[in-house]
């Protein structure tokens, strides 16, 4: 196991000021993100990464911020029944919940932050510890089904997508995303990656894009990634909707609050992408949805 801990301002590391973590720096260098070590070092309290007995097929990143007990149950089941080697990365975003230590202890990599930060920064920090070619990001308020990773990996093997989104059941009555709801089980299998709480992305593409945009507010990090993936490869088959990759919402999920975050984030994305965003949306709507449905979404 490798470990980094926060150091005092007077404690230099390799001739550099405090806030640098050798383990984190090495991992950021491997991802092409070495320039972030100073910024990330300000927020990091500790980082522990266990050695993997075999190369993981997928790295699962879970930010701990508004946890639900169902996540503890789900991650235990995932550990026992996943059916593939995977790495679990837990990022404690200075959460004050009594569940935080329990969730953190489940991780093969455990990241603790000194104070709460933007969720996209926390997820990027977690992804710096990842060792697998596929990254899966899950909410800490859902219970992933034991076969969720099997479905994601089969999709990445058969279709070679750059990104995929799963589904979250138990929230059908609440709108969730630009194109639909958290649980979209009867829609086509090619779709924008627009669900932060249950999504997967090709690790190489994710690092090449710089990960989540840390300047954007919480809510549509996945959609932002999807737009940039589309810019990287405008092929409709390279982004997938995978309804079989399921998670179940817990009581703390609060779908209405998350929808409010998405509304705010949508305005930020409008500012960021301007005309390009409308063209992207029209592309997906016209490609994926029947004409009468497309008209209802675009008006």
C-alpha positions, 0 to 999 in steps of 0.5 A: 500500500502506498500512502500520502498524508498532508504535511505542514507548510514547513515540511518540504518534499523533494525541495518543493513546498508543502502540499505536494504528495509523492504518490499523487504526483506520480499518478498525475504524471502518468495521466498527463495531469502533473500540472495539477499537483499544486492545486490538488495538494491544497485540498488533499488530506490523505491518499492511500492506494492498495496494491492490486493482486491483478490488473483491474478491468474497471475502476469505480469512483464514488465521491462521498458527500451525501451518502445513503446506507444502501450504498454500503450494502450495494458496494459490499455486494459488488465486492462479492459478486461483481464477477470481474477484477475491479478497483474501488476508489472512495473519495471523502469530500470532507463529508460529516456523515457517520456513514463516511468512514464506513464507505471510505474503508471499503475502497482499494484507494481512499482519498480524504479531502481537507474541506468540501470541494467542487464535485468534479474536482473530487471525482478527478482526484479519485480518477487520478488513482485509477488503474483500469482502462474503464472508469465508472462513476457512481453516486454515494446515494445509490445501490449498484446492482451486483452485475452492473460492472459486467454489463458495462464491461460487455458494452465496452468490449462489444461496442468500444464506446468512449462513454456510456450511461446506465439507469437509476430506478426508483426515481421514475416520477422525477425528470432528470436530464436534458433528454429524459429521466434517471431511469430510461429503460425503453430508449435506444442504446445509443445516447448522450452520456448525461447521467452523473450518478451512473456513468462509464467512460474510456479512461484514455479519452477521459484523461485526454479531455482533462477529466470533468470541468472543475469550473462547472457547477455540479449537475451536468458533469456527464453531459459536459463530458459527452459534448467533449467526447462528441467533439473528439469523435462525432460518431453516434455509436461511440456513446451508449445508453445501457439500461441493464447497468442499473443502480437503485436510488436510496432515500438520500438520493433526492432526485428533485434536488439533483434536477434543480442542480441540472437546471442551473448547470444547463445555463452554465453549459449554455454560456460555455458552449454557446451555439455548439451546444444547440447543434449538439442537442439537435444532433442527438435529438434528431438521431435518437428520437422519433420526430414527434418526440424531438419536436416536443424536446426542442420547442 
